[in-house]
Amino acid sequence: MKNLYDSTISKNLIANIFGVGIQLINQVILIPLYLIYWPIDLYSDWIVITALSAFFSMSDMGLNSVTQNQFSISYNQNRLQECESLLTNNYILVFCMGILMTLGSIIFVTSFNIIQILNLHYLSRIEASIIFILLLMHIFIGMGSTVLDSIYRSQSLTYKAIYIGQIARLCECIIILLSLILKIPILWMVLLYLAPRIISLIYRINNTKKYFDYRFSLKSTNILLLKQIIVPSITFMSFPIGNAIIYQGFTLVVNKIFGADALVLFNTIRTLCNFVKTMITTILQAVWPEFTIAYSKKNIMRMKSLFKKVMIIANSSGIILCTFILSFGPWIYRIWTAGSIDFNYPLAISFIIVLLFYNIWSSSYVVLVSTNKHSRLGIAYLILSCIAIIIARLIGESCQSLPMVEICLLIVHIPLSFYALRETHILFKHINNK
């Protein structure tokens, strides 16, 4: 059985590494092409609009992720009717939120000038509004598609769901790549951008029937079950909201205070340094499904073993990768951006410091979130993220320093390094006492 577990984790890890490869294509290849084929003001507008639309990715209130955990637990405990209800509840929520948010956004862009609100520099109001709505549709189609990943996860086939999602993402990258090279108008590019996710949704619907013959029916709706998972779902939303505040929020702050040139510098340096975070996340995502299955079977020894290995691998890998970036970052950056932007060493160091502290608590995070025991950690993360963005805004305006803006994130990661470890210890102790 241990070999089966290890084989599954290895497949998950390989699939996630494939995903990292797709992400590198998106970042390493596309970012220089943006700078070559688009005016810098247009690229700055694209960063801002995608940042804003990404806020809506958490509007399912975390139900997708919590449902995947609970579906896996229920399936491995042979509660199949509950599994059907979980999927139906999830679909209904995603559909309702998608319609509500899309209509609300249409009213917003027709009532207010998105150009002035977002401080855009190149796009017209009509172009920016249409692109924003299309990106919003892209997000909700993706949400509907990943509802069925619960089935793959319960079967220890998470790697298959990852491949499906990443191949769709690769197609999206190709669409952007060809659009840039062929100089296709940005509106048509974004419209074509929807196609891979639509195809991915159709494929998942047909393919998952081999493992769990689910058919949507309102009769499967279970309000009581929805109430049981609504608290972990809402608190799970703290993580994407916190991430949005940190990533998109800092993007908006830098754009507002420092302007388009500084925003492109900040974004590209962050992308380079966040390769470390991407690799750590790859490891965490590989073991997440197996943590859930081990928890459903009350296999505390398996959980502790996984936690210990993840702690060692994640932190040691983080240190090695950060050292590599500090050593070779300027050379990589010069080639990557074709010398169009100068590498900023103080800014890169500030990102590295923040990442090292993030790595300390990330291993505990995956234990708590994979068992739906993440509520207090999520609330703490959200509160600290809000405090960090407020302080970053104040420091940015007073010091006019990009590195100091990024260092503000230590307000989040240092306290959570202690708190997450404590929460994990409490969870293990609770399982032992059962």
N, C-alpha and C positions, 0 to 999 in steps of 0.2 A: 504493500500500500504506500509506503514511503517513496518508493521509486516512481509510483504513479503520480504522487503529489509533486515530486521534484520534476518529473517530465512535464507536467501541466504548467508549472511555474516557468520552466525553461521555454516552453512554447509561447507563453504569455510575454516573457521577456523579449524573445526574438521578434514577436509581432510588434511590441512597443518600440523596439529598436528600428524596425521598419518604419514605424510612425515618426521616429526621430529623423530618419532619412528624408521622409516627405517634408517634415518641418524645415530641414536644412535646405531642401530644394526651394521651399517657399521663401526662406530668409536669405540664404546665401546667393541664390540666383536671381530671385525676383527683386530684391531691394536695389541692387546695382542697376537693374533694368528700369525700375521706376525712376531712378535718378538720371538715367540716360535718355529715356524716351518721354518722360513727363517733366514739365517745369516744376521746380521745387515747391512752388506754392500749391500746385495741384496735388502733389504727393502729400504735402502737409494737410490739405483738406481731406484727402483719403484716409489718413491716419486718424484725424479727428472724428470723421463720420463713422468709421468702423469702430472706433472706441466707444462712441455714443450708442450705436446699435448693439454692441456687445453687452451693455447693461441689461438688455432684455433677455439675455440667455439664462438668467436666474429666475425668470418669471414663472417657471413651473413650481416654484417654492421648494425645490430640492426633491420633489416627489420622484423623479426619474431614478436618482441615485438611491434613495431610501427604498423605493419599490424593488430595485434590483437586489438589494441586500435581503429584504424581507421575502421576496419571491424565492431566492436561493434557500433561505432558512425553511420556509414552508414546504418547498418541493422536497428537500432532503428529509423532512419529517412527514412526508406523504399526505400533506393537506392540499390536495389538488384543486378543490373548489375555491379555496382561498387564493390560490395562484391565479385562477381565471378572474376573480374579482379584483385582484391587485392590478392586472393589466387593463381591465375595463375602466377602473377608477382613474388610472393614469392617463389613458387616452382621452377620457372626457375632460379632465382638467386641462391637458395640453391644448385640446381643441378650443375650449372656452377661453382660455387665456390668450391663445393666438388671435382669435376673432376680436376679443376685447382690446388687446394691445394694438392691433393693426388699425382698427377703427379710431381708437384714441389718438394714434400717431398721425393718421390722416387729418383729423380735426386740428391737431397741434400745428402741423406744417402749413395748413391752409389759413390758420388764424394768426400765426406768428412768423416773423422773418427768421428762418433758421440760419441765414448768413450772419446776421448781427449777433444772434445768441451764441453761436459757436465760433465767432470771429474767423470765418472762412475768408480765403484770399483770392480764389480763382473761380470756383464754380458759381453758376447762377443760382438764384433761389429755386427755380423749377428743377434744375438738374440735381441739386443737393437734396431736395425733398423727395424726388422719385428714387434716387439712389438709397436714401435712408429707408424708405418703405420696402424696397426690394431686399435690402439686407436684413430687414426685420422678418420678412417672409422666409428668407434663407435660414434664419435661426429656428423658427417654429417648425419648418419642415424637418430640420435636423432633429429637433426634440421628438417629433412623432416617430421618426425612424428609429431612434435609440430606445424607445419604449420596449421593443422586442428583444433588446440585448439582455433583458432579465432571463430569457429562456436559455440563451447561450451560456450565461454565467452559471446557472443552476446545473448545467451539464458538464461543467469544467471545460467549456469551449469558448472562454472569453477571448482567446486569441483569434478565433474566427470572426467574432464581432469587430475586433480591432482591425483586422485586415479589410473587412467590408468598408468600415468607416474611413480608413486611410487611403484605400484605392479611390474612393469618392473624392477625398481631399486632394489626391494626386491629379485627378481629372480637373478639379477646380484650379490647381496651380497651372496646368497646361493651358486652360482657357485664358487665364490672366497672361501667361507668357505669350501666347499667340496674339492676344489682343494688343499687347504692348508692341510687339514686333511689327504686326500688320497695321498698327495705328487704328484699331477699331475704336469707335467712340466709347467713352466710359459707360454710358447708359446701356449700350448693347452688351458690353462686357459683363456688367452686373446681371443683366437679364439671362445671359448664357450661364452665368455662375450658379443659377438655381438648378440646372438640369442634373448634375451628378447626385445631388441630395434626393431629388424626386425618384431617380432610378434606384438609388440605394434603398429608399423606403419600400418600393415595390418588390425588390429582391428579398428583403428581410421578411416581408409578409408571406411570401411563397416558401422561402427556405426554412423558416423556423417551424413550419407545420410537421417537418420530419421528426422533430424532437418533442414538441408539445402542440397538439392540435387545437390551437386557440382560434376561436371565431368571435368577433366582437358582437356583444348582445347587451342591451340595456338591462336585461334580466339578471346579468351577472353583477350589476352595481351593488356594492355593499357599503352603505353609509357608515355603519358601525366600524368596519375595518378601516375606512378612510379616516375616521376620527382617531383611531388608535395610532395611526402613523403620521397624523398631521403635525404633531409637535416635533418629532425628529425631522420631518420634512421642512418645516418652517425654519428650524434652527440650522438645518443643513444649508439653507439658503444664505446663512451668515457667511459661509466660505466664499461662494461666488460673488456675493455683494462686497465682501472684504477685498477679494481679488480685483473686482472692478474698481473699487475705490483706490486701491494701490496702483493698479496698472492704468486703467482709463482715467481715473481721477488725477493721478500725477501727470498724465499726458496733457490733460486740460489745463492744469495749473502751470506747467512749463510753457505751454503755448500762450497762455494769457499773460504771463509775466515776462518771458524771455523772447517770444516770437517764433516764427517759422524755422529759421536757421538753427536755433538752439533746440527746438523740438526734434528736428531730424537728427541732430547730434545725439541728443538724449536717447531717442528711440533706437538708433543703430547701436550705440554702446550697450544699452540695456539688452538688445537682442543678442549681441555677442556674448555678454556675460551670463545671460539667462540660459545659455547652453548647459551650464552646470546644473541649474534647476531642472531643466528638461531631462537630463540623464538621471537625476535622483528620482524624479517623478516616474520615469520609466521603470525603475526598480520597484517603487511603491505600488504602481498600478499592476505589476506582474503578480505580486503576492496578495493584493486586496481580495480577489475572489476566494482564494484558499483560506484566508483568515475567516471569511464569512462562513465557509463550509465547515471549517474546524470548530467555529463557535456554535454552529447549529448542532454539531455532534458532541459538544461539551469537551472537546479534546484540548484540554488546557496545556498539556505538554507540547502539542504541536504548535499552539499559539505562541508559547514562550520561546520555543526554538526558532520560529520564524522571526519573532521580534528581535531576538538577539542578533541573528544573522543580518537582518535589515539594518539595525543600528550600526553594526561594524562596517558593512559594505557602503551604506549611504554616506557616512561621515568620512571614511577614508577616501572614497571616490571623490567626494566634494573637495577635500583638501588638495588632492592630486590635480584635479581639473582646474581649480582656482590658480594653483601654482603655474600650470601650463599657460593659462590665459595671461597672467601677469608677465610671463617670460616671452611669449610669442604673440601676444595680442596686437601690438602695434604693426607687426609685419602682416598678420592675417587681415587686420583692418584696412591696411593700405591696399592690399590686393583686392579685398572684397569690395571696397567702395571705389576702386580704380583711382585712388588718390584724390577723390573729389571732396573728402572731408578729413580733417586732421584728427588723429587719435588723441583723446583727452585722458591722460593717465590718472589724474586725481579723481575724475568721474568714474573711471573703471575700477579704481581701488575702493571707492565708496560702494559700488555695486557688489564687489567681491566680499567685503566685510558683512554686508547685509545677508548675502547668500550663505555664508558660513554659519551664521546664527539661525537662519531658516532651517538648515540641515539638522540642527540639533533636535528640534521638536517634530520634524516631519515624520519620523518613524513612529512616534506615539500617535500622531494624527491618523495614520492609516489603520492602526489597531482600533481606535475609537470609532472612526467613520465607517469601517467595514462591519461593525457590529451594531450600528445605529445608537451608539452610546456617546455621541459627539456633542450633545446639546450645549453643555456648559462651555466646552472649548470653543464652539462656534460663536456663542454670544460674546465671549472674551475677545475672540479674534475680530469680530465686527466692531466692538467698542474701541479697541486699540487702533484699528484701521482708521476710524473716524477721527480719533485724536491725532493720529499721525498726519492725516491730510490737512487738518487745520493748522497744525504746527508747521508743516512744510510750506503752506501758503504764507504764513507769517515770516518764516525764516527766508523764503525766497524773495519776498518783497524787501526785507530789511538788509539781508546780506548780499543779494544778487549773486548767489553761488549755487550752481547746479549740484556739485558734490554734497553740499550741506543739505540740500533738499532731499537727496536720496538717503543720507544718513539718518534722517528722521524716522525711517522704517525700523530702526533698532528699538523704537518705542513699542513696536509690535512684537518683534521676535525674541527679545531678551526675556520678558516676562513669560511668554508662552513656552520657552525652553524649559522652565521649571514647572509650570502648571500642567503641561501635557504629560510629562513624565509621571507626575503625581496621579493624574487621572487614570493612566494606564495601570499603574500599580494597584489602584483601588479596584479596577475592573478585574484584574487577575485574581486578586484576593477574594472578590465576590464569587467568581466562578469556582474557586477552590472550596469555598464554604458550602456550595450547593450539594 
